[in-house]
């Protein structure tokens, strides 16, 4: 954690909270993506009670859409907004 703080504090400008806040945000977002990816791998989508079999395809679709399209687009948008401050 100390190495992460030292690297980000020297790599970014003051407007972005010395970089440490951005690194924490990106780390948390990566953790969310890791959890969502594991949900799609380890949750059974074809077995279970009847109510689960009704909603499982929708949940699978939403988790996949969120993890592989929406969150990466949010990363791109975040860096597009803050790109000038990072120069």
VEXGUSE-619450 format. One record per atom (N, C-alpha, C, O, CB): x, y, z; chain; atom name; residue number from 1. Coordinates in steps of 0.05 Angstrom, whole numbers. Glycine has a CB too. Layout:
! VEXGUSE-619450
+--------+--------+--------+--------+-------+-----+
|     c1 |     c2 |     c3 | chaine | atome | num |
+--------+--------+--------+--------+-------+-----+
|      X |      Y |      Z |      A |    CA | NUM |
...
+--------+--------+--------+--------+-------+-----+
! end
This chain:
! VEXGUSE-619450
+--------+--------+--------+--------+-------+-----+
|     c1 |     c2 |     c3 | chaine | atome | num |
+--------+--------+--------+--------+-------+-----+
|     16 |    -24 |      0 |      A |     N |   1 |
|      0 |      0 |      0 |      A |    CA |   1 |
|     17 |     25 |      0 |      A |     C |   1 |
|     11 |     45 |    -13 |      A |     O |   1 |
|    -19 |      0 |     24 |      A |    CB |   1 |
|     39 |     24 |     15 |      A |     N |   2 |
|     57 |     47 |     16 |      A |    CA |   2 |
|     70 |     52 |    -11 |      A |     C |   2 |
|     73 |     75 |    -20 |      A |     O |   2 |
|     79 |     42 |     37 |      A |    CB |   2 |
|     78 |     30 |    -25 |      A |     N |   3 |
|     89 |     33 |    -52 |      A |    CA |   3 |
|     69 |     45 |    -71 |      A |     C |   3 |
|     76 |     62 |    -87 |      A |     O |   3 |
|     99 |      6 |    -63 |      A |    CB |   3 |
|     44 |     36 |    -70 |      A |     N |   4 |
|     23 |     47 |    -87 |      A |    CA |   4 |
|     19 |     77 |    -81 |      A |     C |   4 |
|     17 |     92 |   -100 |      A |     O |   4 |
|     -3 |     32 |    -82 |      A |    CB |   4 |
|     19 |     84 |    -56 |      A |     N |   5 |
|     16 |    113 |    -49 |      A |    CA |   5 |
|     40 |    129 |    -59 |      A |     C |   5 |
|     36 |    151 |    -70 |      A |     O |   5 |
|     13 |    116 |    -19 |      A |    CB |   5 |
|     64 |    119 |    -56 |      A |     N |   6 |
|     87 |    134 |    -66 |      A |    CA |   6 |
|     88 |    136 |    -96 |      A |     C |   6 |
|     94 |    158 |   -107 |      A |     O |   6 |
|    113 |    120 |    -56 |      A |    CB |   6 |
|     80 |    115 |   -110 |      A |     N |   7 |
|     80 |    116 |   -139 |      A |    CA |   7 |
|     59 |    135 |   -150 |      A |     C |   7 |
|     64 |    151 |   -168 |      A |     O |   7 |
|     75 |     88 |   -151 |      A |    CB |   7 |
|     35 |    134 |   -139 |      A |     N |   8 |
|     14 |    151 |   -149 |      A |    CA |   8 |
|     17 |    180 |   -140 |      A |     C |   8 |
|      9 |    198 |   -154 |      A |     O |   8 |
|    -13 |    141 |   -139 |      A |    CB |   8 |
|     29 |    184 |   -117 |      A |     N |   9 |
|     33 |    212 |   -107 |      A |    CA |   9 |
|     53 |    227 |   -124 |      A |     C |   9 |
|     51 |    251 |   -128 |      A |     O |   9 |
|     42 |    212 |    -78 |      A |    CB |   9 |
|     72 |    212 |   -136 |      A |     N |  10 |
|     92 |    226 |   -152 |      A |    CA |  10 |
|     84 |    226 |   -182 |      A |     C |  10 |
|     95 |    241 |   -197 |      A |     O |  10 |
|    119 |    212 |   -150 |      A |    CB |  10 |
|     64 |    210 |   -189 |      A |     N |  11 |
|     57 |    207 |   -218 |      A |    CA |  11 |
|     34 |    225 |   -227 |      A |     C |  11 |
|     30 |    227 |   -251 |      A |     O |  11 |
|     50 |    180 |   -224 |      A |    CB |  11 |
|     19 |    237 |   -210 |      A |     N |  12 |
|     -4 |    252 |   -218 |      A |    CA |  12 |
|     -4 |    280 |   -205 |      A |     C |  12 |
|     11 |    286 |   -186 |      A |     O |  12 |
|    -30 |    238 |   -210 |      A |    CB |  12 |
|    -19 |    298 |   -217 |      A |     N |  13 |
|    -19 |    326 |   -208 |      A |    CA |  13 |
|    -38 |    329 |   -183 |      A |     C |  13 |
|    -53 |    310 |   -177 |      A |     O |  13 |
|    -29 |    344 |   -230 |      A |    CB |  13 |
|    -36 |    352 |   -170 |      A |     N |  14 |
|    -51 |    357 |   -146 |      A |    CA |  14 |
|    -81 |    357 |   -149 |      A |     C |  14 |
|    -96 |    351 |   -130 |      A |     O |  14 |
|    -42 |    383 |   -134 |      A |    CB |  14 |
|    -91 |    364 |   -173 |      A |     N |  15 |
|   -120 |    366 |   -177 |      A |    CA |  15 |
|   -133 |    339 |   -174 |      A |     C |  15 |
|   -157 |    337 |   -170 |      A |     O |  15 |
|   -126 |    377 |   -205 |      A |    CB |  15 |
|   -118 |    317 |   -177 |      A |     N |  16 |
|   -130 |    290 |   -175 |      A |    CA |  16 |
|   -123 |    277 |   -149 |      A |     C |  16 |
|   -120 |    253 |   -147 |      A |     O |  16 |
|   -120 |    273 |   -198 |      A |    CB |  16 |
|   -122 |    293 |   -127 |      A |     N |  17 |
|   -117 |    282 |   -101 |      A |    CA |  17 |
|    -90 |    268 |    -99 |      A |     C |  17 |
|    -88 |    247 |    -87 |      A |     O |  17 |
|   -140 |    263 |    -92 |      A |    CB |  17 |
|    -71 |    279 |   -112 |      A |     N |  18 |
|    -43 |    268 |   -113 |      A |    CA |  18 |
|    -43 |    240 |   -125 |      A |     C |  18 |
|    -23 |    225 |   -121 |      A |     O |  18 |
|    -31 |    267 |    -85 |      A |    CB |  18 |
|    -63 |    232 |   -139 |      A |     N |  19 |
|    -63 |    206 |   -153 |      A |    CA |  19 |
|    -72 |    183 |   -135 |      A |     C |  19 |
|    -81 |    163 |   -146 |      A |     O |  19 |
|    -36 |    201 |   -163 |      A |    CB |  19 |
|    -69 |    185 |   -109 |      A |     N |  20 |
|    -75 |    163 |    -92 |      A |    CA |  20 |
|   -105 |    157 |    -93 |      A |     C |  20 |
|   -113 |    134 |    -93 |      A |     O |  20 |
|    -66 |    168 |    -63 |      A |    CB |  20 |
|   -122 |    178 |    -92 |      A |     N |  21 |
|   -150 |    174 |    -93 |      A |    CA |  21 |
|   -159 |    160 |   -119 |      A |     C |  21 |
|   -177 |    143 |   -119 |      A |     O |  21 |
|   -165 |    200 |    -91 |      A |    CB |  21 |
|   -146 |    168 |   -142 |      A |     N |  22 |
|   -152 |    155 |   -167 |      A |    CA |  22 |
|   -144 |    126 |   -167 |      A |     C |  22 |
|   -159 |    109 |   -177 |      A |     O |  22 |
|   -139 |    170 |   -190 |      A |    CB |  22 |
|   -121 |    120 |   -156 |      A |     N |  23 |
|   -112 |     92 |   -155 |      A |    CA |  23 |
|   -131 |     75 |   -137 |      A |     C |  23 |
|   -136 |     52 |   -144 |      A |     O |  23 |
|    -83 |     91 |   -144 |      A |    CB |  23 |
|   -140 |     86 |   -115 |      A |     N |  24 |
|   -159 |     71 |    -98 |      A |    CA |  24 |
|   -185 |     66 |   -113 |      A |     C |  24 |
|   -196 |     44 |   -112 |      A |     O |  24 |
|   -164 |     87 |    -72 |      A |    CB |  24 |
|   -195 |     87 |   -127 |      A |     N |  25 |
|   -219 |     84 |   -143 |      A |    CA |  25 |
|   -216 |     62 |   -165 |      A |     C |  25 |
|   -234 |     45 |   -168 |      A |     O |  25 |
|   -227 |    111 |   -156 |      A |    CB |  25 |
|   -194 |     63 |   -179 |      A |     N |  26 |
|   -189 |     43 |   -200 |      A |    CA |  26 |
|   -186 |     15 |   -188 |      A |     C |  26 |
|   -195 |     -5 |   -200 |      A |     O |  26 |
|   -165 |     50 |   -216 |      A |    CB |  26 |
|   -173 |     13 |   -165 |      A |     N |  27 |
|   -170 |    -13 |   -151 |      A |    CA |  27 |
|   -197 |    -24 |   -143 |      A |     C |  27 |
|   -202 |    -48 |   -146 |      A |     O |  27 |
|   -152 |    -10 |   -127 |      A |    CB |  27 |
|   -215 |     -7 |   -132 |      A |     N |  28 |
|   -241 |    -16 |   -125 |      A |    CA |  28 |
|   -258 |    -25 |   -149 |      A |     C |  28 |
|   -272 |    -44 |   -148 |      A |     O |  28 |
|   -256 |      6 |   -109 |      A |    CB |  28 |
|   -255 |     -9 |   -171 |      A |     N |  29 |
|   -270 |    -17 |   -195 |      A |    CA |  29 |
|   -260 |    -43 |   -206 |      A |     C |  29 |
|   -276 |    -59 |   -216 |      A |     O |  29 |
|   -266 |      5 |   -216 |      A |    CB |  29 |
|   -234 |    -48 |   -205 |      A |     N |  30 |
|   -223 |    -74 |   -214 |      A |    CA |  30 |
|   -233 |    -97 |   -196 |      A |     C |  30 |
|   -238 |   -119 |   -206 |      A |     O |  30 |
|   -192 |    -74 |   -214 |      A |    CB |  30 |
|   -236 |    -92 |   -170 |      A |     N |  31 |
|   -246 |   -112 |   -152 |      A |    CA |  31 |
|   -275 |   -119 |   -159 |      A |     C |  31 |
|   -283 |   -142 |   -159 |      A |     O |  31 |
|   -244 |   -102 |   -123 |      A |    CB |  31 |
|   -291 |    -98 |   -165 |      A |     N |  32 |
|   -319 |   -103 |   -173 |      A |    CA |  32 |
|   -320 |   -119 |   -199 |      A |     C |  32 |
|   -336 |   -138 |   -201 |      A |     O |  32 |
|   -334 |    -76 |   -177 |      A |    CB |  32 |
|   -303 |   -113 |   -218 |      A |     N |  33 |
|   -302 |   -128 |   -243 |      A |    CA |  33 |
|   -294 |   -157 |   -238 |      A |     C |  33 |
|   -304 |   -176 |   -251 |      A |     O |  33 |
|   -283 |   -115 |   -263 |      A |    CB |  33 |
|   -275 |   -162 |   -220 |      A |     N |  34 |
|   -266 |   -189 |   -213 |      A |    CA |  34 |
|   -289 |   -205 |   -201 |      A |     C |  34 |
|   -294 |   -228 |   -208 |      A |     O |  34 |
|   -243 |   -188 |   -194 |      A |    CB |  34 |
|   -304 |   -192 |   -183 |      A |     N |  35 |
|   -327 |   -206 |   -171 |      A |    CA |  35 |
|   -349 |   -212 |   -191 |      A |     C |  35 |
|   -360 |   -234 |   -191 |      A |     O |  35 |
|   -339 |   -189 |   -148 |      A |    CB |  35 |
|   -355 |   -193 |   -209 |      A |     N |  36 |
|   -375 |   -198 |   -230 |      A |    CA |  36 |
|   -366 |   -220 |   -249 |      A |     C |  36 |
|   -383 |   -237 |   -257 |      A |     O |  36 |
|   -380 |   -172 |   -245 |      A |    CB |  36 |
|   -341 |   -221 |   -256 |      A |     N |  37 |
|   -331 |   -242 |   -273 |      A |    CA |  37 |
|   -333 |   -269 |   -260 |      A |     C |  37 |
|   -340 |   -289 |   -273 |      A |     O |  37 |
|   -302 |   -237 |   -282 |      A |    CB |  37 |
|   -328 |   -271 |   -234 |      A |     N |  38 |
|   -330 |   -296 |   -219 |      A |    CA |  38 |
|   -359 |   -304 |   -216 |      A |     C |  38 |
|   -365 |   -328 |   -216 |      A |     O |  38 |
|   -317 |   -294 |   -192 |      A |    CB |  38 |
|   -378 |   -285 |   -214 |      A |     N |  39 |
|   -406 |   -293 |   -213 |      A |    CA |  39 |
|   -414 |   -307 |   -239 |      A |     C |  39 |
|   -428 |   -327 |   -238 |      A |     O |  39 |
|   -424 |   -267 |   -209 |      A |    CB |  39 |
|   -405 |   -296 |   -262 |      A |     N |  40 |
|   -413 |   -309 |   -287 |      A |    CA |  40 |
|   -400 |   -336 |   -290 |      A |     C |  40 |
|   -410 |   -353 |   -305 |      A |     O |  40 |
|   -404 |   -291 |   -310 |      A |    CB |  40 |
|   -377 |   -341 |   -277 |      A |     N |  41 |
|   -364 |   -367 |   -279 |      A |    CA |  41 |
|   -375 |   -388 |   -260 |      A |     C |  41 |
|   -377 |   -411 |   -268 |      A |     O |  41 |
|   -335 |   -364 |   -275 |      A |    CB |  41 |
|   -381 |   -381 |   -236 |      A |     N |  42 |
|   -387 |   -400 |   -215 |      A |    CA |  42 |
|   -416 |   -403 |   -207 |      A |     C |  42 |
|   -423 |   -423 |   -193 |      A |     O |  42 |
|   -371 |   -394 |   -192 |      A |    CB |  42 |
|   -434 |   -385 |   -215 |      A |     N |  43 |
|   -462 |   -388 |   -209 |      A |    CA |  43 |
|   -475 |   -405 |   -230 |      A |     C |  43 |
|   -472 |   -400 |   -254 |      A |     O |  43 |
|   -476 |   -360 |   -207 |      A |    CB |  43 |
|   -491 |   -424 |   -222 |      A |     N |  44 |
|   -505 |   -442 |   -241 |      A |    CA |  44 |
|   -529 |   -427 |   -253 |      A |     C |  44 |
|   -546 |   -418 |   -238 |      A |     O |  44 |
|   -514 |   -468 |   -227 |      A |    CB |  44 |
|   -529 |   -425 |   -279 |      A |     N |  45 |
|   -550 |   -410 |   -293 |      A |    CA |  45 |
|   -571 |   -429 |   -304 |      A |     C |  45 |
|   -592 |   -420 |   -313 |      A |     O |  45 |
|   -538 |   -394 |   -315 |      A |    CB |  45 |
|   -566 |   -455 |   -303 |      A |     N |  46 |
|   -585 |   -475 |   -315 |      A |    CA |  46 |
|   -597 |   -494 |   -295 |      A |     C |  46 |
|   -614 |   -510 |   -302 |      A |     O |  46 |
|   -571 |   -491 |   -336 |      A |    CB |  46 |
|   -589 |   -492 |   -269 |      A |     N |  47 |
|   -600 |   -509 |   -249 |      A |    CA |  47 |
|   -609 |   -492 |   -225 |      A |     C |  47 |
|   -597 |   -471 |   -219 |      A |     O |  47 |
|   -579 |   -530 |   -239 |      A |    CB |  47 |
|   -629 |   -502 |   -212 |      A |     N |  48 |
|   -639 |   -488 |   -188 |      A |    CA |  48 |
|   -669 |   -487 |   -187 |      A |     C |  48 |
|   -682 |   -500 |   -204 |      A |     O |  48 |
|   -628 |   -459 |   -187 |      A |    CB |  48 |
|   -680 |   -473 |   -168 |      A |     N |  49 |
|   -710 |   -471 |   -165 |      A |    CA |  49 |
|   -722 |   -457 |   -190 |      A |     C |  49 |
|   -708 |   -444 |   -205 |      A |     O |  49 |
|   -717 |   -456 |   -139 |      A |    CB |  49 |
|   -748 |   -460 |   -192 |      A |     N |  50 |
|   -762 |   -448 |   -216 |      A |    CA |  50 |
|   -759 |   -418 |   -217 |      A |     C |  50 |
|   -756 |   -407 |   -239 |      A |     O |  50 |
|   -791 |   -456 |   -215 |      A |    CB |  50 |
|   -761 |   -404 |   -194 |      A |     N |  51 |
|   -759 |   -375 |   -195 |      A |    CA |  51 |
|   -731 |   -367 |   -204 |      A |     C |  51 |
|   -728 |   -346 |   -218 |      A |     O |  51 |
|   -765 |   -363 |   -167 |      A |    CB |  51 |
|   -711 |   -382 |   -197 |      A |     N |  52 |
|   -684 |   -375 |   -206 |      A |    CA |  52 |
|   -680 |   -380 |   -236 |      A |     C |  52 |
|   -667 |   -364 |   -249 |      A |     O |  52 |
|   -663 |   -392 |   -190 |      A |    CB |  52 |
|   -692 |   -401 |   -246 |      A |     N |  53 |
|   -690 |   -407 |   -274 |      A |    CA |  53 |
|   -704 |   -386 |   -291 |      A |     C |  53 |
|   -698 |   -382 |   -315 |      A |     O |  53 |
|   -701 |   -434 |   -280 |      A |    CB |  53 |
|   -724 |   -372 |   -279 |      A |     N |  54 |
|   -738 |   -350 |   -294 |      A |    CA |  54 |
|   -720 |   -325 |   -296 |      A |     C |  54 |
|   -720 |   -313 |   -317 |      A |     O |  54 |
|   -764 |   -344 |   -280 |      A |    CB |  54 |
|   -707 |   -318 |   -274 |      A |     N |  55 |
|   -692 |   -293 |   -274 |      A |    CA |  55 |
|   -662 |   -296 |   -281 |      A |     C |  55 |
|   -649 |   -276 |   -286 |      A |     O |  55 |
|   -694 |   -280 |   -247 |      A |    CB |  55 |
|   -652 |   -321 |   -280 |      A |     N |  56 |
|   -623 |   -325 |   -285 |      A |    CA |  56 |
|   -613 |   -315 |   -312 |      A |     C |  56 |
|   -592 |   -302 |   -312 |      A |     O |  56 |
|   -617 |   -355 |   -283 |      A |    CB |  56 |
|   -627 |   -319 |   -334 |      A |     N |  57 |
|   -617 |   -309 |   -359 |      A |    CA |  57 |
|   -615 |   -278 |   -360 |      A |     C |  57 |
|   -596 |   -267 |   -371 |      A |     O |  57 |
|   -635 |   -318 |   -382 |      A |    CB |  57 |
|   -634 |   -265 |   -347 |      A |     N |  58 |
|   -634 |   -235 |   -346 |      A |    CA |  58 |
|   -611 |   -226 |   -329 |      A |     C |  58 |
|   -597 |   -207 |   -336 |      A |     O |  58 |
|   -660 |   -225 |   -335 |      A |    CB |  58 |
|   -606 |   -238 |   -306 |      A |     N |  59 |
|   -584 |   -231 |   -289 |      A |    CA |  59 |
|   -557 |   -236 |   -303 |      A |     C |  59 |
|   -539 |   -220 |   -301 |      A |     O |  59 |
|   -585 |   -246 |   -262 |      A |    CB |  59 |
|   -555 |   -259 |   -316 |      A |     N |  60 |
|   -531 |   -265 |   -331 |      A |    CA |  60 |
|   -525 |   -244 |   -352 |      A |     C |  60 |
|   -503 |   -235 |   -356 |      A |     O |  60 |
|   -532 |   -293 |   -344 |      A |    CB |  60 |
|   -546 |   -236 |   -367 |      A |     N |  61 |
|   -543 |   -216 |   -388 |      A |    CA |  61 |
|   -534 |   -189 |   -375 |      A |     C |  61 |
|   -516 |   -176 |   -386 |      A |     O |  61 |
|   -569 |   -212 |   -403 |      A |    CB |  61 |
|   -547 |   -181 |   -354 |      A |     N |  62 |
|   -540 |   -155 |   -341 |      A |    CA |  62 |
|   -512 |   -155 |   -329 |      A |     C |  62 |
|   -498 |   -135 |   -332 |      A |     O |  62 |
|   -560 |   -149 |   -319 |      A |    CB |  62 |
|   -504 |   -177 |   -316 |      A |     N |  63 |
|   -477 |   -178 |   -305 |      A |    CA |  63 |
|   -456 |   -177 |   -327 |      A |     C |  63 |
|   -436 |   -164 |   -325 |      A |     O |  63 |
|   -474 |   -204 |   -288 |      A |    CB |  63 |
|   -461 |   -192 |   -349 |      A |     N |  64 |
|   -442 |   -192 |   -372 |      A |    CA |  64 |
|   -441 |   -164 |   -384 |      A |     C |  64 |
|   -419 |   -155 |   -390 |      A |     O |  64 |
|   -451 |   -213 |   -392 |      A |    CB |  64 |
|   -464 |   -152 |   -389 |      A |     N |  65 |
|   -464 |   -125 |   -400 |      A |    CA |  65 |
|   -450 |   -105 |   -382 |      A |     C |  65 |
|   -434 |    -89 |   -392 |      A |     O |  65 |
|   -493 |   -116 |   -405 |      A |    CB |  65 |
|   -455 |   -106 |   -357 |      A |     N |  66 |
|   -442 |    -88 |   -338 |      A |    CA |  66 |
|   -411 |    -92 |   -337 |      A |     C |  66 |
|   -396 |    -73 |   -338 |      A |     O |  66 |
|   -453 |    -92 |   -310 |      A |    CB |  66 |
|   -403 |   -117 |   -336 |      A |     N |  67 |
|   -375 |   -123 |   -332 |      A |    CA |  67 |
|   -358 |   -119 |   -357 |      A |     C |  67 |
|   -335 |   -110 |   -355 |      A |     O |  67 |
|   -371 |   -151 |   -323 |      A |    CB |  67 |
|   -369 |   -124 |   -380 |      A |     N |  68 |
|   -352 |   -123 |   -405 |      A |    CA |  68 |
|   -358 |   -100 |   -423 |      A |     C |  68 |
|   -343 |    -96 |   -442 |      A |     O |  68 |
|   -356 |   -149 |   -420 |      A |    CB |  68 |
|   -379 |    -85 |   -418 |      A |     N |  69 |
|   -385 |    -61 |   -435 |      A |    CA |  69 |
|   -387 |    -36 |   -419 |      A |     C |  69 |
|   -373 |    -16 |   -424 |      A |     O |  69 |
|   -410 |    -66 |   -451 |      A |    CB |  69 |
|   -405 |    -35 |   -399 |      A |     N |  70 |
|   -410 |    -10 |   -385 |      A |    CA |  70 |
|   -386 |     -1 |   -368 |      A |     C |  70 |
|   -379 |     22 |   -370 |      A |     O |  70 |
|   -435 |    -13 |   -367 |      A |    CB |  70 |
|   -375 |    -18 |   -352 |      A |     N |  71 |
|   -353 |    -10 |   -334 |      A |    CA |  71 |
|   -328 |     -2 |   -351 |      A |     C |  71 |
|   -316 |     19 |   -345 |      A |     O |  71 |
|   -345 |    -33 |   -315 |      A |    CB |  71 |
|   -320 |    -17 |   -372 |      A |     N |  72 |
|   -298 |     -7 |   -388 |      A |    CA |  72 |
|   -303 |     20 |   -402 |      A |     C |  72 |
|   -285 |     36 |   -404 |      A |     O |  72 |
|   -291 |    -28 |   -410 |      A |    CB |  72 |
|   -328 |     24 |   -411 |      A |     N |  73 |
|   -335 |     51 |   -422 |      A |    CA |  73 |
|   -333 |     73 |   -401 |      A |     C |  73 |
|   -326 |     95 |   -407 |      A |     O |  73 |
|   -363 |     50 |   -435 |      A |    CB |  73 |
|   -340 |     66 |   -376 |      A |     N |  74 |
|   -337 |     86 |   -355 |      A |    CA |  74 |
|   -308 |     92 |   -350 |      A |     C |  74 |
|   -301 |    115 |   -344 |      A |     O |  74 |
|   -350 |     75 |   -329 |      A |    CB |  74 |
|   -290 |     72 |   -351 |      A |     N |  75 |
|   -261 |     77 |   -349 |      A |    CA |  75 |
|   -252 |     96 |   -371 |      A |     C |  75 |
|   -237 |    115 |   -365 |      A |     O |  75 |
|   -246 |     51 |   -350 |      A |    CB |  75 |
|   -260 |     91 |   -395 |      A |     N |  76 |
|   -252 |    108 |   -418 |      A |    CA |  76 |
|   -262 |    136 |   -414 |      A |     C |  76 |
|   -248 |    156 |   -418 |      A |     O |  76 |
|   -262 |     97 |   -445 |      A |    CB |  76 |
|   -287 |    139 |   -406 |      A |     N |  77 |
|   -298 |    165 |   -401 |      A |    CA |  77 |
|   -284 |    180 |   -378 |      A |     C |  77 |
|   -280 |    204 |   -379 |      A |     O |  77 |
|   -328 |    163 |   -394 |      A |    CB |  77 |
|   -277 |    165 |   -357 |      A |     N |  78 |
|   -263 |    177 |   -334 |      A |    CA |  78 |
|   -236 |    189 |   -343 |      A |     C |  78 |
|   -229 |    211 |   -336 |      A |     O |  78 |
|   -259 |    156 |   -312 |      A |    CB |  78 |
|   -222 |    173 |   -358 |      A |     N |  79 |
|   -196 |    183 |   -367 |      A |    CA |  79 |
|   -198 |    205 |   -388 |      A |     C |  79 |
|   -181 |    222 |   -390 |      A |     O |  79 |
|   -179 |    160 |   -378 |      A |    CB |  79 |
|   -219 |    204 |   -404 |      A |     N |  80 |
|   -223 |    226 |   -424 |      A |    CA |  80 |
|   -229 |    252 |   -410 |      A |     C |  80 |
|   -219 |    273 |   -418 |      A |     O |  80 |
|   -246 |    219 |   -443 |      A |    CB |  80 |
|   -244 |    251 |   -388 |      A |     N |  81 |
|   -250 |    275 |   -373 |      A |    CA |  81 |
|   -225 |    286 |   -359 |      A |     C |  81 |
|   -221 |    310 |   -357 |      A |     O |  81 |
|   -273 |    270 |   -353 |      A |    CB |  81 |
|   -209 |    268 |   -348 |      A |     N |  82 |
|   -186 |    277 |   -331 |      A |    CA |  82 |
|   -160 |    277 |   -346 |      A |     C |  82 |
|   -139 |    281 |   -334 |      A |     O |  82 |
|   -184 |    259 |   -308 |      A |    CB |  82 |
|   -160 |    273 |   -372 |      A |     N |  83 |
|   -135 |    271 |   -387 |      A |    CA |  83 |
|   -119 |    296 |   -386 |      A |     C |  83 |
|    -94 |    296 |   -383 |      A |     O |  83 |
|   -141 |    263 |   -416 |      A |    CB |  83 |
|   -132 |    319 |   -389 |      A |     N |  84 |
|   -117 |    345 |   -389 |      A |    CA |  84 |
|   -104 |    350 |   -362 |      A |     C |  84 |
|    -83 |    362 |   -361 |      A |     O |  84 |
|   -136 |    368 |   -396 |      A |    CB |  84 |
|   -117 |    342 |   -340 |      A |     N |  85 |
|   -106 |    346 |   -314 |      A |    CA |  85 |
|    -82 |    328 |   -309 |      A |     C |  85 |
|    -65 |    334 |   -292 |      A |     O |  85 |
|   -126 |    341 |   -292 |      A |    CB |  85 |
|    -80 |    305 |   -323 |      A |     N |  86 |
|    -58 |    287 |   -319 |      A |    CA |  86 |
|    -33 |    295 |   -334 |      A |     C |  86 |
|    -11 |    284 |   -329 |      A |     O |  86 |
|    -66 |    259 |   -328 |      A |    CB |  86 |
|    -35 |    314 |   -353 |      A |     N |  87 |
|    -11 |    321 |   -369 |      A |    CA |  87 |
|      9 |    337 |   -353 |      A |     C |  87 |
|     29 |    345 |   -364 |      A |     O |  87 |
|    -20 |    338 |   -393 |      A |    CB |  87 |
+--------+--------+--------+--------+-------+-----+
! end
